[in-house]
Structures are given as C-alpha cells and as structure tokens.
C-alpha cells in the first residue's frame, strides 16, 4: 500500500523503496552445521566481500568474479588494505598474538573454496595479523617464542558443511548466509564490535532481504529496538546519499558518522519523513536539501569538496553540521524552514541565530559585555566619549521607564 502524501507537500518515492517490505514472520535462527579443523595460514583466503571491508573497498571488488578471489594479486591487495587501515588496528592485534599466541578457542569460520584453499568468512582481521607476523619473521617464525610459534603453524577453523565453492556464486552465497547468523550473534552480542558500516549492512540484510522485523533483530541479538531502528535509519540515509552522489556526479566524501548523527535526531527524521512502515525516508525534497546542506557546509569549511575524502576533520565537520541542522529544525520557525527549502542556507542560519536568542536580548547582551570590558581610562579618554555616555544614559533611563510601565511598577530614576 502506498503511503499517504503529507498535506501541502509533494512526497516522491523511488521504485526501490516501493519494493521494501517487512515479513512479520522472519526466518528460523538455525546455526550452520560444520566441523572443527586445524588449517595452515597459507591455505586461508581473505574474503573481498567481507562486511568489515565494505567502506574500504568501495565498488572495486563488489562484483569481483568468485574464481578470482584466490588470485595472489587480489589476496595481496586485500592484505595491504586491511593491514594499513587504522580502524582495524592490525599492529596491536599482531603484537598481542606475538606475545600470547593465537587463541585456540577463537575459531575462524571458513568455507571450502577449491581443492586445498578455504575462504575466510569470519576472522579476516585475525588472519591478516597472522600474515603480518609471518612476513615480519621471514616466513619461518624464527623471531617468535616457541610456544607462540606452535599456535601459528595451523589455525583453528570451523569449516561449514557443504561442497567446494569452485567458482559458484550460489554456493558462496549459501555459505555466506549460513555464516552471517553466527557472525551476527558474535558481533552484536558483545564481541569486538563491527564498524558501523558492517553492523548496519548486516542488520539491513536481515530486514530487507530476509524479512526480519526490527523487533526480531533486537530480540535475537540482544539489542534494543530503538538501537536497531536508529542503525537502520542511518543505513538507509547513507545509501540514499550514495545514490545522490552518483546522480550529481560528485566524489564520495562521507561515511556513516554524519548519518548516524542524523538518525539520532527526531527533528531530522520528522523533517525527512521517516516511515517505519516503509522503512524509508519519504520526503525526497527535504532529503535532497539535507544532502546539499551537508555538502555546502563542508565546502565552506574546506574550500574544495575534492579534498574532503575520508578525513577526520571532515567527519567532525559533518557531524557538527548535522547537529546545527537539528537545532534549526527544532525551532520550527517558518523563515528558517523556507530558507532551507530554497537552499539559501546562509539566510537560514541568520534567521536561526536571530530567532534562537531574540534580537533584543542579543543586543542587550552585547552592550553588557562591552560595558564590562570598559576601563576607567576608556571613560576619561576624550570629550566625545563623555558625550556618548550621556546619550547612553538617556536611552537607559527611557528603557527603564518603559520596562517599569509594562510591569505595572512605578519607580523613580535619579
């Protein structure tokens, strides 16, 4: 059923949103079958489609042929990306393993890739850390203590039951869907947290692809409904922003942080027309205004949008811009809203400042601050200063008289 249009406002809804439906039944939560096996690190392949790598790889590996996963050049590239990415902190994990060994109770989840290789569906960060240690020790572990060395000869794995992938997309997806339930339970229920992109993507797949409800996700993975819903809203907004970027042909500039901030703000969700029934933002006009506002604020802060890619300062600026917009919308001032609608963001902020504090209180505050900073030398500086002070005294007397009259209190002024 199509959503009703808001009064006096045209609501546009994309075709992709019309297909988003939520099955209230949801699938069964069955853990995948498999066997424990010790496997040499050289036989383990990093997964290009791993959820942790979503934002780092972009579109490059999204449609990579399954037969190419095991290519040495692909594997080396994946290793380099994971190893150097600060958010994964491979250096710390590698140092921990070098000191304590590989924890045998932390099994990797893998699927049979070909005759002698296994694709790592869960544990890519740990495999990367082990490979880093192997590279640093020259491949023979000579620099490591004997006890640590033994833990790295083979790694504990949970091998999912089933045939070899052998280039089959269908088999790979079957393994991936089986493993993600286990992975989701581990990451959403207290293990080392996924990055927001990975967490949001996993939950959105359960809801949009598998028909889970928000309540089911919350209950099955020990989270609050509000947390799951907030993550989902951020994910949808981020995906809409990526589509917007492609449409207006600009370079990717933002990750999830700004959209997570927006998802936490009821005023922004209301303005964008969030529909819990449709699991989407229905007011596409305001959504585009929001995206343009973000880009405008970031351009003002940096001077050029092409310099904004994946920069901490940009992320902070984007979050501050979202908070600023949140406060503007909370005011519910018609002039501010009209200026936003016209994409006249400078005027919107001027109106906001005026309405937020009020023109007269602002002026009084400014005068008070000026007088507090005035010294005796300033007051005796020149005859012109004395004249201005007399004029100020006259105005103050008039203002006090008006205030007293309005309050119904009569006071004498000397």
N, C-alpha and C positions, 0 to 999 in steps of 0.2 A: 504494500500500500504506500502510495507516495505521501510524503509529509506535507502538511498544510503550509501555505505560504504565510509569512508574517505579514501583518497589516501594514499597508503603505510602503512595502519594501519588497522588491523582486528577489526571490531566492532562486539561485541557479544550482543545479545538482548534476554532477558529472555522471556519465554512464557507468563508470566503475563503482561509484557509490551506490547506484541503484541495485547492484548485484550483491552488496554486502548483507548477508542475512545471518541470524544467530539461531542455531538449533538448540532449543532448551534442554534436549536430552543429553547431548555430549557423548563422547566415546568412552569405552571402558578403559580403566587405568591398569593395563597389564604390563608388568615388567618384561623386557625381552629375554628370551632363552639364550644361553651361551655357555662357554666353558672357560675355565681359567687356564692360562698358558704363559710360559716364560718365553719371550721373543727378543732376539738380538736387536739393538737400536738400528743397525743398518738395514733391517727388514721393515722398518716402520716409515710410512709416508705421511707427511703433513697434508692436511686437508685444505684445499683452496677455498672451499665453501664453508669453512668453519665459522660459526656465528661470531666469534671474537674478532675475526678479521674483516667483518662487513664494511666498516667505515674506512679501514686502512687500504683495502684493495680496490674499492670503488667498482667501476664497471669492468675493469681489466679482466678479471677471472670469473665474472658472473656466468658466462656461457661457455667456459672452457670445457672442451671435449673430455669426457671421463678417461679416454685412452691416454690423454696427455698428462694426467695427474702425476704419474711416476717418472716423467722425464727429468733427468738430472738438473737441467737448466731451470725448470719450474720449481723443483724442490729447493734448489739453492736460492732462488729468488724469494720464496716463502720464508726460508730460514732467515735471510737478511732482513726482511720486513719485520718479522716477529722479534728477532734478536735486537734490533736497534730501536724499536718502538718503546718510548719511556713508560707508557701506560702498562705494558706487560712486565716491565722490570725484570728482565731475564737475568741481568747481572746478579741481583740479590738472590733469586732462586738458584742460580748456578752455584753461587758461593755457599748457600745452605746445603745443597746436595754434596758439594766438595767436602764439607765439614761433617755431615751427618750420614751421607749415603742416600740412595733412593729409597723412600719409604715403601716397603713392600705391600702395605695394606692399601695404598693409593693406586688401584688398578686403572690402567688405561682402557678405554673402550675402543675396540677396533673391529674392522670387517675384512674378510679375505678379498684382497684386491686382484691378485693374479696367482701364479703358481707358488711364489715364495715371498711376496710382499703383502703387507697389511696396511689398510688406510686408517689413520687415527681419527676417530670421530670425537673423542673426548680425551684431552691430555696433550694437545699440541704445544702448549706453553712448557710443559714438563719435558717433552721430547726435544724441544728447541734448546732448553737448558742443558740437557744431557749432551746434545750435539756440540754445544758450545764448549763443554768440558772436554769432549773428545778432541776437538780442534785445538784447544789450548794445550792439551797434553801430548800432542803429536800423534794421536790415534792409538796409543798403547797404554794410556792411563798411568804412565810411569811417575808422574808428579803427584799422584793421589795415594793416600794411605791404602794399604792392602785391604782393610775392611770395607772402605768406600769403593775401591776398585771392583770388588766382587759383586757389589749391588748393581753395578752398571754393565756387567757382562750381558745380562738379559734383564728385561723389564717385565713386571707383572702386568698381564693384559687379560681383559675379559673379551673373548672372541665371540661375536654374535653368531648365532647358529644360522646356517644357510649356505647357498652355493657361492662360488667365487664371483665377484662383480664382473670381471672380464669385459669391461667397457660398456656394460648395460646400465643405462640411466635408470631404468625401472628398478633394478636390483639395488643400486646405490640409494635411491630414494626410499626404498623399503627399509634398508638398514638405517638410514638417517632418521626416519620417522620412529622406528623402534627405539633407537638410542636416545632420542631427544626427550622422551618421557623420563628416563633415568637421569639424563643430564639436567633437565629442568628441576627435578626434585633435589638434586645435589646443590645446584646453584641458587635456587630460590629459597631453600630451606636452611641456609646458614653456612655453606662452604664459601670459599673465596668468591666474592661477587663478580658477576659478569659486568662488563662495561654497559652503560645504559642502552647503547645500540643493540647489543646482543640480547639483553633481557627483554627489551621492547619487541624485538623481532620474534623471539620465541613465543611470547605471550600472544602476539598478534596472529601468529600462525595457528595457535590453538583456537583462537576465537574466530578468525575469518576463514581459515582453511578447514579446520576440523569441527567447527560448530560448537565449541565450548562457550558457555556463558561466562560473564565476568565473575559471577558468584562461584561457579565451578572452579575456575582457575584459582581464585582466592582460597577456597576451601581445600583443594587438592594440594596446594603448595604452601599452605600455612601463612598466607598473606591476608591483609585487609582488603576488602572490596574497593575502598577509596584509593588504595595504593595501586591496585591493578588498573582501575579506571583512569587514574592520573597518567600511568605509564602508557596506556592505550591512546589517550588523547594526545600525548606528546608525540607518539609514533605516527599517528595519522597526520598531525600537523607538519611533522618533519617530512613525511612522504609527499604531502601536498606542496611543500616548499620546494622540494627537489624537482617536481613536475613544473612548478612555476619558473624555476631557474632555467630549465631546458627550453621552456616556451619563449622566454625573453632573451635567451642566448647570453647568459652571464656565467661567470666562473663560480664554482662551488665555494661558498665562504663560511658556512656554519655547520656545526654538528648539533647534537641533541640538547646541549645545555640550555640554549635560549628557549627552545620549545618545551622543555621540561618546566622551565620557569613560568611560561605562559599557561601550561596545563594546571599549575597550582593556583592560578588566579581566577576565581569565579567571574569577576567582571569581564575578563577577556573571553572566557568560554561563552558567556552570555552574549557578548557582542558578536562573536563569530558564529553564533547559532549552533552550539554543540547539541547534537541529538543522541541521547543514549539508546534510543530505539534503533536508529540508523547507524550508530557508531561512526558518525562523521560530522564535519562542520558544514552546515547547510548554507550559511550566508557567505557565498563566494565573493561578493563585492567587498565585504569587510575583510575577508581573508586576504584578498589581494592588497587592500590598503595596509593591512598589518605587515605583509612581506615588503612592500615598498617603504614603509616606515622604518623597518629594521635596516634595510639597505641604505636608506637616506641617513640614518643616524651613524651607521658605520662609515659611510663615505665622509661625513662631516668630521668624524674622529680621526680618520687616517689620510684623507685626501684622495685616495685611489682605491677602488674596490679590488683591483687585481693584486694588491699587496695584503689582502686580508686572509688568505688561505691558511687555516689551521694554526692560528696564532693565539697564544694565551690571552694577550691584551684584547684581541678581537672578541674572544668568548666572554670576557668580563664586560666589555662594552655592550655586547648584545644582551646580556642578562640585565644590565643596568637600563638599557633602552626598553626592555620588556617591563621592568618594574615601573619605569616612568609612564609608559602607556597605561599600565594597570591603574596608577593613581589618577591619570587623566580621565579614564573611563568611570572610575568610582565616583567622580564628581558629578557625572550625569548632566553636564552643562551643555545646552543646545549650541552655543557658539563654538565650543571645543569640538563637539561631535560633527558639526557642519564643516569646520575647517579640516578635520580628519577625512571626512567624506570627499572633500575637494582635493585631498592630498597636499594641502597647504600646511605642512607640518610645523613650519616656523610660527605661523599665526596661531595654530592650535596650542602650541606651548606658551605663547604670550598670553593668550586667553586663560590658559590654565593657571599661570602664575598670578594673574590678576584676580581670578575667581577664588583661587585656593586661599589666599591670605586676605583679600579685600584691599581695594586701593587706598582707602583712608588709613587703616591700621598699618599698612606698609610705609606710608609717608610719615606717620607719627613715629614709627619705629626708627626710620631713617633719621628724623630730626633728633630723636632721643640719643641715638648713637653718636651723632655729630656733637651734640652739646656735652655728652660725657667725655668726649675726647678734647674738649676745648680747655685751654690753659689760661692762667691769669695773663700771661704775655700776649696771648691771642686777643684777649678782651681789651687790652690797652694799646693795641697795635697802631690804630690811627683813628682820626675823627670819623672816617667813613664806617669803621666798624661800630662805633658808638651809635651812629645814625641807624644802621641796620638792626642793632639790638633794640633800639627804641621802637622800630617798626614791628619787630617780632613781639615785643611786649604788648603792643596794642592788639595784635592779632590773637595772642594768647588770652588776653582779657576778654575779647569778643567771643572766643571759642568757649571759654569757661561759662560765660553768661548764657550762651545757647544751651550748653550741657545742663546747667542748673535749671533753666527754664523747662527743658524737656523732661527732666527727672522730677519736676514739681517741687524742688528745693530752692529756697531763696537764700543766697549767701552774699555778704558784702565783700568786695575785692578792693584791697588797698593799692 
